[in-house]
Amino acid sequence: MDKLQENQRKILLSTLKVFTYVSPFLIILSISRSVNTGWQPLYSIHIALGVLLIATYYFREKIPSSVLTIFFALFFYTIAIASALRNESIGFFCFMTFIAFVYLLNYFQKRNHVLLIIIIWSVSIFIMNFYLSGYFIESLLYALGVTLFAYLPTNLLLDGAKSVNRLNKELTNKNKQQEKLFAIIGHELRTPASALQMLIEKGIKEGDITVKAQSPLLQTSDHLLTVLDDMKVVINPETAIQGKMVNSSVYNIIDDLLISQERLLQENNLQINIEANQTEQTVCFCNAQLIRQISLNLIKNAAIHAKASILTINIHNEAQSNDKFKVKICFADNGKGINKEHQATLFDAFVRGDSEADGSGLGLHLSKKFAQEQLGGDLILDTSYENGARFVLTMLLDKQNTDTDTDTDTDTDTELKKPLLGLNILLAEDNDMIRILTEEQLSEQGATVFSGVDGQQALALYQQHQIDIVISDAFMPNIDGFELIKTLRQSGFTNLIVAVTAATVGHERTQLSDAGANEVLSKPFNIPKFLALVEKYSRQQAHQQAQQQAQPEHQPQQNALTEQTTASPEPVHNRTAAELFNEPLFNEKRALENLGGHKSMIKPTLKIFIPQHQEVIMALNKSLQQQDAKELKKIAHTFKGSAMTWGSEPLTECCKQLMTLAEQQNYSEIPKAIEKLDATSIALIKALEERYS
């Protein structure tokens, strides 16, 4: 059902609901009058219509819209005929039949249907007028006049509707062309960006990149890939629903978003303050892309439409059960606010209030829809807030999924164990650099790799070797990944197939899954994620094998993957970060998450953090001597970000305490706060050095 048909049915059901509520009173009134004045045929008609309306409302979901439309037309015609015969008034008859005419036009909008409806309406008016007056010529002229009265404006409306439909089709075609263009751009950009990130990681591992350059390079590369992922949402916001479920904290999602939107904030002179303590940074299993899209809509609303200069984002977590918790985020700005006359329709589609800035009017509508339908919460406007506008976003999220294949799952020491040892992997990738780097990563984990530049070469290699796992790019010359995967499945290959794609826009993921891929990963190829997939698939295969062994007559032939699983049931990632280390001064799992899952970044980041601590203490003491409260708060706020990087709640609280004292200009207590911050930082550094020395 398209949007037009949906609106048509809403009109019909709303009308039916109103008349159904009136029906009992109509029935009671008719019975009461018949008792007082005697029974009349009109009362029978009223009672029959009332009962029919109630029955129709009861079965409304099973009745097609076309039948409902004809029912209402007959309903109004019946009332019109009964009233005209009783009162001998042609005017009321014309009015009621005109309502029936409008309801028919609401559904039947083809020109030949409209002409037929007008003719039926005119003939009925002629017959009733002639019956009541007895004048043939007068009745005929009256009917012709009504026909012209109805046909001329209706014809203009039909022409207008035709033009609107044509424009909608042109707009749809343009959107499809734009989506296709973005798909091409996204794919062509993501492929070299993926190769660049793989080269950076390789350079870090081999020591070819300096410590100082490692973090900026990785952050820039990750940011570029995130922007490419968000391109899909720009074209089609609904696709945010399909974002991958990951382990992350809401604070980190929003904090990363602010980094990517720095230019937007600078251009609109918008300062953003995030209020969240360490307990509000609980890692959850959520659709990060969807949360990022809703937050971006609200930030843009404050920056562009509200013309705010300050936006405060407050994050609060509230436990709901053992496996879920409620997240409440308040977006409060000091902008122009929302006028009362616009508040009722604020979340309606295509409603833009009194904003003069460009926009589609869909941002808040989609955000509320996503919050309600996908996140188990809601998005509302706090009408009691008087200093601008405050939107409250609530979400019901799952707690961290320890079984998921996230970037933080990097606990296993892969240098001491080769989890892919004995496996034959078929790799199909047309980009030379990515293919070589992927081969190297897989070989380091013990796999034997057979690689081809397209699907045609991959199929030839498949015929020559016993393959345990297939990794395939989506877009390749000759035979692409879609056809390759489909052909492998048709040939009887039942093992793990992982598709890797650079596409950010379009339906490639769904098409690859439909072709037979077990999993679809985005470029660049991520070895921890891949190892987690192999582990998960191995467990599934081992479980299936155990079930089949319970029935000897259906004993399957083992492949290298299931043999390896049987011989070594220990999973690839056999220990979590929390099991490896759990010091109160910092949280290793959260630190790994904040560093993008790159365990190799911990030591280089620590080397940067040590001199940063010394510089911060010197800067704080200098600002204290100058009694510069603004600078004190700024330094403490910046250092709080470093504390949160390590997941250090004690140091984060020290920074917050110092920020509060700076706001209060409490210069008598600030020295103690600086001393406490210094001591906590030294303790944290000592704990980190002991852990990673």
C-alpha positions as CSV (number, residue, x, y, z in Angstrom):
1,M,0.0,0.0,0.0
2,D,1.5,3.3,-1.1
3,K,1.3,6.6,0.8
4,L,-1.8,7.9,-1.2
5,Q,-3.8,4.7,-0.7
6,E,-2.8,4.7,3.0
7,N,-4.2,8.3,3.4
8,Q,-7.3,7.4,1.5
9,R,-8.0,4.5,3.9
10,K,-7.3,6.7,6.9
11,I,-10.0,9.1,5.7
12,L,-12.5,6.2,5.2
13,L,-11.8,4.7,8.6
14,S,-12.0,8.0,10.4
15,T,-15.4,8.7,8.9
16,L,-16.5,5.2,9.8
17,K,-15.4,5.6,13.4
18,V,-17.3,8.9,13.8
19,F,-20.6,7.5,12.3
20,T,-20.2,4.3,14.4
21,Y,-20.1,6.4,17.6
22,V,-23.3,8.2,16.4
23,S,-25.1,5.0,15.4
24,P,-26.3,3.9,18.9
25,F,-27.9,7.3,19.4
26,L,-29.5,7.2,16.0
27,I,-31.0,3.8,16.8
28,I,-32.2,4.8,20.3
29,L,-33.7,8.1,18.9
30,S,-35.5,6.3,16.1
31,I,-37.1,3.7,18.5
32,S,-38.0,6.5,20.9
33,R,-39.8,8.5,18.2
34,S,-41.6,5.5,16.9
35,V,-43.0,4.9,20.4
36,N,-44.2,8.5,20.7
37,T,-45.4,9.2,17.1
38,G,-45.9,5.8,15.6
39,W,-43.8,3.7,13.3
40,Q,-42.6,5.2,10.1
41,P,-40.5,3.8,7.2
42,L,-37.8,6.4,7.8
43,Y,-37.1,5.0,11.3
44,S,-36.5,1.5,9.9
45,I,-34.0,3.0,7.5
46,H,-32.2,4.8,10.4
47,I,-32.1,1.6,12.5
48,A,-30.8,-0.5,9.6
49,L,-28.1,2.0,8.7
50,G,-27.0,2.2,12.4
51,V,-26.7,-1.6,12.7
52,L,-24.9,-1.7,9.3
53,L,-22.4,0.9,10.4
54,I,-21.6,-0.9,13.6
55,A,-21.1,-4.2,11.8
56,T,-18.9,-2.5,9.2
57,Y,-16.7,-1.0,11.8
58,Y,-16.3,-4.4,13.6
59,F,-15.1,-6.0,10.3
60,R,-13.3,-2.9,9.0
61,E,-9.8,-4.5,8.8
62,K,-11.2,-7.2,6.4
63,I,-13.0,-4.9,4.1
64,P,-11.1,-3.4,1.1
65,S,-10.9,0.3,0.6
66,S,-12.9,0.2,-2.6
67,V,-15.8,-1.6,-0.8
68,L,-15.7,0.9,2.0
69,T,-15.9,3.8,-0.5
70,I,-18.9,2.4,-2.3
71,F,-20.5,1.6,1.1
72,F,-20.2,5.3,2.2
73,A,-21.5,6.5,-1.2
74,L,-24.6,4.3,-0.8
75,F,-24.9,5.3,2.8
76,F,-25.1,9.0,1.9
77,Y,-27.4,8.3,-1.0
78,T,-29.8,6.4,1.2
79,I,-29.9,9.2,3.7
80,A,-30.4,11.7,0.9
81,I,-33.3,9.8,-0.7
82,A,-35.0,9.1,2.6
83,S,-34.7,12.8,3.7
84,A,-35.8,14.1,0.3
85,L,-38.9,11.9,0.2
86,R,-39.8,12.9,3.8
87,N,-39.2,16.7,3.5
88,E,-39.7,17.0,-0.3
89,S,-36.5,19.1,-0.5
90,I,-34.1,18.7,-3.5
91,G,-31.5,21.0,-1.8
92,F,-30.7,18.6,1.0
93,F,-30.6,15.7,-1.5
94,C,-28.0,17.5,-3.6
95,F,-25.9,18.2,-0.5
96,M,-25.9,14.6,0.7
97,T,-25.2,13.2,-2.7
98,F,-22.4,15.7,-3.2
99,I,-20.7,14.2,-0.1
100,A,-21.1,10.8,-1.6
101,F,-19.6,12.1,-4.8
102,V,-16.5,13.5,-2.9
103,Y,-16.0,10.1,-1.2
104,L,-16.1,8.3,-4.5
105,L,-13.6,10.8,-6.0
106,N,-11.2,10.2,-3.1
107,Y,-10.7,6.6,-4.3
108,F,-11.6,6.5,-7.9
109,Q,-9.4,9.1,-9.6
110,K,-9.1,7.9,-13.2
111,R,-10.8,10.3,-15.7
112,N,-13.3,7.7,-17.1
113,H,-14.3,6.7,-13.5
114,V,-14.8,10.4,-12.6
115,L,-17.1,11.0,-15.6
116,L,-19.1,7.9,-14.8
117,I,-19.6,9.1,-11.2
118,I,-20.6,12.6,-12.3
119,I,-23.2,11.1,-14.8
120,I,-24.7,8.8,-12.1
121,W,-24.9,11.8,-9.7
122,S,-26.5,14.0,-12.3
123,V,-29.1,11.4,-13.3
124,S,-30.0,10.8,-9.7
125,I,-30.6,14.5,-9.2
126,F,-32.7,14.7,-12.3
127,I,-34.9,11.7,-11.3
128,M,-35.4,13.0,-7.7
129,N,-36.1,16.6,-8.9
130,F,-38.6,15.4,-11.5
131,Y,-40.3,13.1,-8.9
132,L,-40.7,15.9,-6.5
133,S,-41.6,18.8,-8.9
134,G,-43.1,17.1,-11.9
135,Y,-41.3,19.5,-14.3
136,F,-39.2,17.6,-16.8
137,I,-37.4,20.5,-18.6
138,E,-36.6,22.3,-15.3
139,S,-35.3,19.1,-13.8
140,L,-33.2,18.3,-16.8
141,L,-31.6,21.8,-16.9
142,Y,-31.0,21.6,-13.1
143,A,-29.2,18.3,-13.6
144,L,-27.1,19.7,-16.5
145,G,-26.1,22.7,-14.4
146,V,-25.0,20.5,-11.5
147,T,-23.0,18.3,-14.0
148,L,-21.1,21.4,-15.3
149,F,-20.6,22.7,-11.8
150,A,-19.0,19.4,-10.8
151,Y,-17.1,18.5,-14.0
152,L,-15.2,21.8,-14.6
153,P,-13.3,22.0,-11.2
154,T,-12.9,18.3,-11.0
155,N,-11.3,18.3,-14.4
156,L,-8.8,21.0,-13.2
157,L,-8.1,18.9,-10.1
158,L,-7.4,15.8,-12.2
159,D,-5.0,17.8,-14.4
160,G,-3.2,19.1,-11.3
161,A,-3.0,15.6,-9.9
162,K,-1.6,14.3,-13.2
163,S,1.1,17.0,-13.1
164,V,1.9,16.2,-9.4
165,N,2.3,12.5,-10.3
166,R,4.5,13.3,-13.2
167,L,6.7,15.5,-11.0
168,N,6.9,12.7,-8.4
169,K,8.0,10.2,-11.0
170,E,10.7,12.6,-12.2
171,L,11.9,13.2,-8.6
172,T,11.9,9.5,-7.9
173,N,14.0,8.9,-11.1
174,K,16.4,11.7,-10.1
175,N,16.8,10.2,-6.6
176,K,17.6,6.8,-8.1
177,Q,20.2,8.4,-10.4
178,Q,21.7,10.3,-7.4
179,E,21.7,7.1,-5.3
180,K,23.5,5.3,-8.1
181,L,26.0,8.1,-8.4
182,F,26.7,8.0,-4.7
183,A,27.0,4.2,-4.8
184,I,29.7,4.5,-7.5
185,I,31.5,7.3,-5.6
186,G,31.3,5.5,-2.3
187,H,32.7,2.3,-3.8
188,E,35.5,4.0,-5.6
189,L,36.5,6.0,-2.5
190,R,36.2,3.2,0.0
191,T,38.4,0.8,-1.9
192,P,41.6,3.0,-1.7
193,A,40.6,4.2,1.8
194,S,40.4,0.5,2.9
195,A,43.8,-0.2,1.4
196,L,45.2,2.9,3.1
197,Q,44.0,1.8,6.5
198,M,45.4,-1.7,6.0
199,L,48.7,-0.2,5.1
200,I,48.7,2.0,8.2
201,E,48.0,-0.9,10.4
202,K,50.7,-2.9,8.7
203,G,53.1,0.0,9.2
204,I,52.3,0.3,12.9
205,K,52.8,-3.4,13.4
206,E,56.2,-3.4,11.7
207,G,57.3,-0.2,13.3
208,D,57.5,1.8,10.0
209,I,55.3,4.6,11.3
210,T,56.4,6.9,14.2
211,V,54.6,6.8,17.5
212,K,53.4,10.4,17.2
213,A,51.9,9.8,13.7
214,Q,50.1,6.5,14.5
215,S,47.0,7.9,16.4
216,P,46.3,10.8,13.9
217,L,46.6,8.4,10.9
218,L,44.3,5.8,12.4
219,Q,41.7,8.4,13.5
220,T,41.8,10.1,10.0
221,S,41.4,6.8,8.3
222,D,38.5,5.7,10.6
223,H,36.8,9.0,10.1
224,L,36.9,8.7,6.3
225,L,35.4,5.2,6.4
226,T,32.7,6.4,8.8
227,V,31.8,9.3,6.5
228,L,31.5,6.8,3.6
229,D,29.2,4.7,5.7
230,D,27.0,7.7,6.5
231,M,26.6,8.5,2.8
232,K,24.0,5.8,2.6
233,V,22.0,7.5,5.3
234,V,22.2,10.9,3.6
235,I,20.5,9.4,0.5
236,N,18.0,7.2,2.3
237,P,17.6,7.8,6.0
238,E,15.6,4.6,6.4
239,T,18.7,2.6,5.7
240,A,20.0,3.7,9.1
241,I,17.8,0.9,10.5
242,Q,20.0,-1.6,8.8
243,G,23.1,-0.4,10.6
244,K,25.3,-3.1,12.1
245,M,24.8,-4.0,15.8
246,V,28.0,-3.3,17.7
247,N,29.3,-3.1,21.2
248,S,29.8,0.6,22.1
249,S,28.8,3.2,24.6
250,V,26.3,5.9,23.7
251,Y,28.8,8.5,24.9
252,N,31.4,7.3,22.5
253,I,29.0,7.3,19.6
254,I,28.0,10.9,20.2
255,D,31.5,12.0,21.0
256,D,32.8,10.5,17.7
257,L,29.9,12.2,15.9
258,L,30.9,15.6,17.2
259,I,34.4,15.1,16.0
260,S,33.1,14.4,12.5
261,Q,30.8,17.4,12.6
262,E,33.4,19.9,13.8
263,R,33.0,22.0,10.6
264,L,29.2,22.2,11.0
265,L,29.6,23.4,14.6
266,Q,32.3,26.0,13.7
267,E,30.2,27.4,10.8
268,N,27.2,27.8,13.0
269,N,29.1,28.9,16.1
270,L,27.6,26.2,18.2
271,Q,29.3,25.0,21.4
272,I,28.4,21.5,22.6
273,N,28.7,20.3,26.2
274,I,28.3,16.6,27.0
275,E,27.3,15.8,30.6
276,A,27.9,12.1,31.4
277,N,29.8,10.4,34.2
278,Q,31.7,7.2,33.9
279,T,28.6,5.1,34.8
280,E,26.8,6.6,31.9
281,Q,29.3,5.2,29.5
282,T,28.2,1.6,29.9
283,V,29.0,-0.4,26.8
284,C,25.8,-1.6,25.1
285,F,25.0,-3.7,22.1
286,C,23.3,-1.3,19.8
287,N,22.8,0.1,16.3
288,A,25.4,2.8,16.4
289,Q,24.6,4.2,13.0
290,L,21.0,4.7,13.9
291,I,21.8,6.5,17.2
292,R,24.4,8.6,15.3
293,Q,21.7,9.6,12.7
294,I,19.1,10.6,15.3
295,S,21.7,12.6,17.3
296,L,22.9,14.3,14.1
297,N,19.4,15.3,13.2
298,L,19.0,16.9,16.7
299,I,22.4,18.6,16.5
300,K,21.6,20.1,13.1
301,N,18.2,21.2,14.3
302,A,19.9,23.2,17.1
303,A,22.7,24.6,14.8
304,I,20.7,25.4,11.7
305,H,17.1,25.9,12.6
306,A,17.2,27.0,16.2
307,K,20.2,29.2,15.7
308,A,21.5,28.2,19.1
309,S,25.0,29.0,20.4
310,I,25.1,26.4,23.1
311,L,23.8,22.8,23.1
312,T,24.0,20.6,26.2
313,I,23.7,16.9,25.8
314,N,23.0,15.0,29.0
315,I,23.3,11.2,29.0
316,H,21.7,9.1,31.8
317,N,21.5,5.3,32.1
318,E,18.9,3.5,34.1
319,A,19.0,-0.2,34.6
320,Q,15.8,-2.0,33.6
321,S,16.7,-5.7,33.8
322,N,19.7,-8.0,33.8
323,D,20.2,-7.7,30.1
324,K,18.7,-4.3,29.2
325,F,18.9,-0.7,30.4
326,K,17.2,2.5,29.5
327,V,19.2,5.4,28.1
328,K,17.8,8.9,28.3
329,I,19.5,11.7,26.4
330,C,18.5,15.3,26.7
331,F,19.4,17.8,23.9
332,A,18.9,21.2,25.4
333,D,19.7,24.4,23.3
334,N,19.5,28.1,24.0
335,G,18.0,28.8,20.6
336,K,14.8,30.5,19.6
337,G,12.6,27.6,20.8
338,I,9.5,26.1,19.3
339,N,6.4,28.3,19.0
340,K,3.3,26.7,20.7
341,E,1.3,26.7,17.5
342,H,4.0,24.5,15.9
343,Q,4.5,22.1,18.8
344,A,1.6,19.8,18.0
345,T,2.8,19.1,14.4
346,L,6.5,19.3,15.1
347,F,7.1,15.6,14.4
348,D,4.9,15.3,11.4
349,A,6.5,14.6,8.0
350,F,7.4,17.6,5.9
351,V,6.6,20.1,8.7
352,R,9.3,22.7,9.1
353,G,7.6,25.1,11.6
354,D,8.9,28.7,11.2
355,S,12.4,27.7,10.2
356,E,13.8,29.8,7.3
357,A,16.7,27.4,6.7
358,D,16.7,24.8,3.9
359,G,15.6,21.3,4.8
360,S,13.2,18.5,4.0
361,G,11.1,18.6,7.1
362,L,11.7,14.9,7.7
363,G,14.6,14.9,10.2
364,L,12.5,15.0,13.4
365,H,9.8,12.8,11.9
366,L,12.2,10.0,11.1
367,S,14.1,10.4,14.3
368,K,10.9,9.9,16.4
369,K,9.9,7.0,14.1
370,F,13.3,5.3,14.6
371,A,13.3,5.8,18.3
372,Q,9.8,4.3,18.7
373,E,10.0,1.4,16.2
374,Q,13.7,0.5,16.3
375,L,15.1,1.6,19.7
376,G,12.1,0.8,22.0
377,G,11.8,4.4,23.2
378,D,10.6,7.7,22.0
379,L,11.6,11.3,21.1
380,I,9.6,14.1,22.6
381,L,9.8,17.8,23.1
382,D,10.0,19.0,26.7
383,T,7.4,21.8,26.6
384,S,8.3,22.9,30.1
385,Y,11.7,24.1,29.0
386,E,11.7,27.8,28.6
387,N,15.3,28.8,27.6
388,G,15.2,27.4,24.1
389,A,14.2,23.8,23.1
390,R,14.9,20.6,24.8
391,F,14.4,17.2,23.1
392,V,14.4,14.0,25.2
393,L,15.4,10.8,23.5
394,T,14.8,7.5,25.3
395,M,16.1,4.1,24.2
396,L,15.9,0.6,25.6
397,L,19.2,-1.0,24.7
398,D,20.8,-4.4,25.3
399,K,23.8,-4.7,27.5
400,Q,27.1,-5.6,26.0
401,N,27.1,-8.8,23.9
402,T,30.2,-10.7,24.8
403,D,29.7,-13.1,21.8
404,T,29.6,-10.4,19.1
405,D,32.4,-9.9,16.6
406,T,33.4,-6.3,17.5
407,D,36.7,-4.5,17.1
408,T,37.2,-4.7,20.9
409,D,37.5,-8.4,20.7
410,T,41.3,-8.4,20.4
411,D,42.2,-10.3,23.5
412,T,43.8,-13.4,22.1
413,D,47.5,-13.3,21.5
414,T,47.5,-14.3,17.8
415,E,51.3,-14.3,17.7
416,L,51.3,-17.3,20.0
417,K,48.5,-19.2,18.2
418,K,47.6,-19.4,14.6
419,P,43.8,-19.9,14.6
420,L,43.5,-20.5,10.8
421,L,46.2,-23.2,10.7
422,G,45.3,-26.0,8.3
423,L,42.5,-24.1,6.6
424,N,42.4,-23.5,2.8
425,I,40.9,-20.0,2.0
426,L,39.8,-18.9,-1.4
427,L,40.1,-15.1,-1.8
428,A,38.5,-13.2,-4.7
429,E,39.6,-9.5,-4.9
430,D,40.3,-7.3,-7.9
431,N,42.2,-4.6,-6.1
432,D,45.9,-5.7,-6.1
433,M,46.9,-3.9,-2.9
434,I,44.0,-5.1,-0.9
435,R,44.4,-8.6,-2.2
436,I,48.1,-8.7,-1.3
437,L,47.5,-7.2,2.2
438,T,44.6,-9.6,2.9
439,E,46.7,-12.6,1.8
440,E,49.4,-11.5,4.2
441,Q,47.0,-11.1,7.1
442,L,45.4,-14.5,6.5
443,S,48.8,-16.3,6.1
444,E,50.0,-14.8,9.4
445,Q,47.1,-16.6,11.0
446,G,48.2,-19.9,9.5
447,A,45.9,-20.2,6.5
448,T,46.8,-21.4,3.0
449,V,45.4,-18.7,0.6
450,F,44.4,-19.2,-3.0
451,S,43.6,-15.8,-4.5
452,G,42.1,-14.7,-7.8
453,V,41.5,-11.2,-9.3
454,D,37.9,-12.0,-10.3
455,G,35.2,-14.6,-9.9
456,Q,36.3,-16.5,-13.0
457,Q,39.8,-17.1,-11.6
458,A,38.2,-18.0,-8.2
459,L,36.0,-20.6,-9.7
460,A,39.0,-22.2,-11.5
461,L,40.9,-22.3,-8.2
462,Y,37.9,-23.8,-6.5
463,Q,37.9,-26.7,-9.0
464,Q,41.6,-27.3,-8.3
465,H,41.7,-27.2,-4.5
466,Q,39.7,-28.4,-1.4
467,I,38.4,-25.0,0.0
468,D,37.3,-24.5,3.5
469,I,36.4,-20.8,3.5
470,V,35.6,-18.3,0.7
471,I,36.2,-14.5,1.0
472,S,34.8,-12.6,-2.0
473,D,34.7,-8.9,-3.0
474,A,31.3,-7.8,-4.5
475,F,32.2,-5.9,-7.6
476,M,34.8,-7.5,-9.9
477,P,35.3,-7.9,-13.6
478,N,34.2,-10.9,-15.6
479,I,32.3,-12.7,-12.9
480,D,31.4,-10.5,-9.9
481,G,31.0,-11.6,-6.3
482,F,27.2,-12.0,-6.5
483,E,27.5,-14.5,-9.3
484,L,30.5,-16.3,-7.7
485,I,28.8,-16.9,-4.4
486,K,25.6,-18.0,-6.1
487,T,27.6,-20.4,-8.3
488,L,29.5,-21.9,-5.4
489,R,26.3,-22.5,-3.5
490,Q,24.7,-24.2,-6.5
491,S,27.7,-26.4,-6.9
492,G,27.2,-27.7,-3.4
493,F,29.6,-25.6,-1.3
494,T,28.2,-25.4,2.2
495,N,31.1,-23.9,4.2
496,L,31.6,-20.4,5.3
497,I,31.4,-17.6,2.7
498,V,32.3,-14.1,3.8
499,A,31.5,-11.2,1.3
500,V,33.6,-8.0,1.6
501,T,32.3,-4.9,0.0
502,A,33.3,-1.3,-0.4
503,A,29.7,-0.3,-1.4
504,T,28.1,2.2,1.0
505,V,24.9,3.0,-0.9
506,G,22.4,0.6,-2.3
507,H,21.2,-2.9,-1.5
508,E,24.5,-4.9,-2.0
509,R,24.4,-6.4,1.4
510,T,21.0,-7.8,1.0
511,Q,21.8,-9.1,-2.5
512,L,25.0,-10.8,-1.3
513,S,23.1,-12.5,1.6
514,D,20.5,-13.6,-0.9
515,A,23.2,-15.0,-3.1
516,G,24.4,-17.2,-0.3
517,A,26.9,-15.3,1.8
518,N,26.9,-16.2,5.5
519,E,28.3,-12.8,6.5
520,V,28.9,-9.4,4.8
521,L,31.8,-7.2,6.0
522,S,32.6,-3.7,5.0
523,K,36.1,-2.9,3.7
524,P,38.8,-2.7,5.0
525,F,39.2,-6.4,5.8
526,N,39.4,-6.7,9.5
527,I,41.2,-9.8,10.8
528,P,39.7,-9.8,14.4
529,K,36.2,-9.7,13.0
530,F,37.0,-12.4,10.5
531,L,38.5,-14.6,13.2
532,A,35.4,-14.1,15.4
533,L,33.2,-15.2,12.4
534,V,35.4,-18.3,11.9
535,E,35.0,-19.1,15.6
536,K,31.3,-18.6,15.6
537,Y,30.9,-20.8,12.4
538,S,33.2,-23.4,13.9
539,R,31.0,-23.7,17.0
540,Q,28.0,-24.1,14.8
541,Q,29.6,-26.7,12.7
542,A,30.8,-28.6,15.8
543,H,27.3,-28.5,17.3
544,Q,25.8,-29.8,14.1
545,Q,28.4,-32.5,13.8
546,A,27.6,-33.7,17.4
547,Q,24.0,-33.9,16.6
548,Q,24.6,-35.9,13.4
549,Q,27.0,-38.2,15.2
550,A,24.2,-39.1,17.5
551,Q,22.6,-40.6,14.3
552,P,25.3,-42.9,12.8
553,E,23.4,-43.5,9.6
554,H,23.7,-39.8,8.7
555,Q,27.4,-39.4,9.5
556,P,28.8,-36.4,7.5
557,Q,32.2,-36.1,5.8
558,Q,34.4,-33.8,7.9
559,N,36.2,-30.9,6.3
560,A,39.3,-29.2,7.6
561,L,37.3,-26.6,9.5
562,T,35.2,-29.1,11.5
563,E,38.2,-31.3,12.0
564,Q,40.1,-28.4,13.5
565,T,37.1,-27.6,15.7
566,T,36.9,-31.2,17.0
567,A,40.6,-31.4,17.7
568,S,40.8,-28.0,19.4
569,P,37.4,-26.8,20.8
570,E,38.9,-23.8,22.5
571,P,37.5,-20.7,20.7
572,V,39.8,-18.3,18.9
573,H,39.0,-15.5,21.4
574,N,39.1,-17.5,24.6
575,R,39.5,-14.7,27.1
576,T,37.8,-11.3,27.4
577,A,39.7,-8.1,28.3
578,A,37.9,-8.0,31.7
579,E,39.3,-11.5,32.4
580,L,42.8,-10.4,31.4
581,F,42.9,-7.4,33.7
582,N,40.5,-5.6,36.0
583,E,42.1,-2.6,37.8
584,P,40.0,0.1,39.4
585,L,42.1,2.9,38.0
586,F,41.2,2.1,34.3
587,N,39.1,-0.2,32.2
588,E,41.0,-2.1,29.6
589,K,38.0,-3.1,27.5
590,R,36.7,0.5,27.3
591,A,40.2,1.7,26.5
592,L,40.5,-0.8,23.6
593,E,37.1,0.4,22.4
594,N,38.1,4.0,22.5
595,L,41.3,3.2,20.6
596,G,39.3,1.6,17.8
597,G,40.0,-1.9,18.9
598,H,43.7,-1.5,18.0
599,K,45.6,-3.2,20.9
600,S,48.9,-2.1,19.3
601,M,47.9,1.6,20.1
602,I,47.9,1.2,23.9
603,K,51.7,1.6,24.3
604,P,52.0,4.5,21.8
605,T,49.0,6.3,23.4
606,L,50.6,5.8,26.9
607,K,53.8,7.4,25.7
608,I,51.7,10.4,24.6
609,F,49.7,10.5,27.8
610,I,52.7,10.7,30.2
611,P,54.1,14.1,28.9
612,Q,50.5,15.3,28.4
613,H,49.9,14.8,32.1
614,Q,53.0,16.9,33.0
615,E,52.0,19.7,30.6
616,V,48.4,19.7,32.0
617,I,49.6,20.1,35.6
618,M,52.0,22.9,34.6
619,A,49.2,24.7,32.7
620,L,46.7,24.3,35.5
621,N,49.1,25.8,38.1
622,K,49.9,28.7,35.7
623,S,46.2,29.4,35.1
624,L,45.6,29.2,38.9
625,Q,48.3,31.9,39.5
626,Q,46.6,34.1,36.9
627,Q,43.2,33.2,38.4
628,D,41.9,32.4,34.9
629,A,38.8,30.3,35.7
630,K,37.9,29.9,32.0
631,E,41.3,28.5,31.1
632,L,41.2,26.2,34.1
633,K,37.9,24.7,33.1
634,K,39.1,24.4,29.5
635,I,42.2,22.5,30.4
636,A,40.3,20.2,32.8
637,H,37.7,19.5,30.2
638,T,40.4,18.6,27.6
639,F,42.2,16.3,30.1
640,K,38.9,14.6,31.0
641,G,38.8,13.3,27.4
642,S,42.1,11.6,27.9
643,A,40.9,10.1,31.2
644,M,37.8,8.8,29.4
645,T,40.1,7.3,26.7
646,W,41.5,5.0,29.4
647,G,38.1,4.4,31.0
648,S,39.4,5.9,34.2
649,E,36.5,6.8,36.4
650,P,38.7,8.2,39.3
651,L,40.6,10.6,37.0
652,T,37.4,11.6,35.2
653,E,35.8,12.6,38.5
654,C,38.9,14.6,39.4
655,C,38.6,16.6,36.1
656,K,34.9,17.1,36.7
657,Q,35.5,18.4,40.2
658,L,38.1,20.8,39.0
659,M,35.7,22.1,36.2
660,T,33.0,22.7,38.8
661,L,35.4,24.6,41.1
662,A,36.6,26.7,38.1
663,E,33.0,27.6,37.3
664,Q,32.5,28.6,40.9
665,Q,35.8,30.5,40.9
666,N,36.6,28.8,44.1
667,Y,40.3,29.5,44.1
668,S,40.8,28.3,47.7
669,E,39.8,24.7,46.8
670,I,41.3,24.5,43.3
671,P,44.9,23.8,44.5
672,K,43.7,20.7,46.4
673,A,41.8,19.6,43.3
674,I,44.9,20.0,41.1
675,E,47.0,18.1,43.7
676,K,44.4,15.3,43.7
677,L,44.3,15.2,39.9
678,D,48.1,15.0,39.7
679,A,48.2,12.1,42.2
680,T,45.5,10.2,40.4
681,S,47.2,10.7,37.1
682,I,50.5,9.4,38.5
683,A,48.7,6.4,39.9
684,L,47.0,5.7,36.6
685,I,50.3,6.0,34.7
686,K,52.0,3.6,37.1
687,A,49.1,1.1,36.8
688,L,49.3,1.3,32.9
689,E,53.1,0.9,32.9
690,E,52.9,-2.1,35.2
691,R,50.2,-3.7,32.9
692,Y,52.0,-3.0,29.6
693,S,55.7,-2.9,30.4
